[in-house]
Amino acid sequence: MEDMFGKLRVQLELLEWPNVYLFKFIVPNHPDKIALANALFDDTAQIVMHPSSQGTYISISAKELMLDVDSIIAKYEKASLIEGIISL
């Protein structure tokens, strides 16, 4: 799993932390999947959701204050456990 996020880690380490980070995901339009994706974020996160043109997927954009690179990678690792999710 670490190799999967190695490139992202290098890019994120160039930034100063803590900082606001924008997460983007696409999930199947199913209540369970949407709930799991939303549960990745704190109550303070700004979450915006948009359905795809045919309504089969939901795009989720979430801005959240992140303390460090490891916390961002950890969130992507948790997200990868949600069946059908696509991380952008």
Secondary structure, DSSP 8 states (H G I E B T S, - for coil): -TGGGHHHHHHHTTS-SSEEEEEEEEEES-HHHHHHHHTTS-TTSEEEEEE-TTSSEEEEEEEEEES-HHHHHHHHHHHTTSTT-EE-
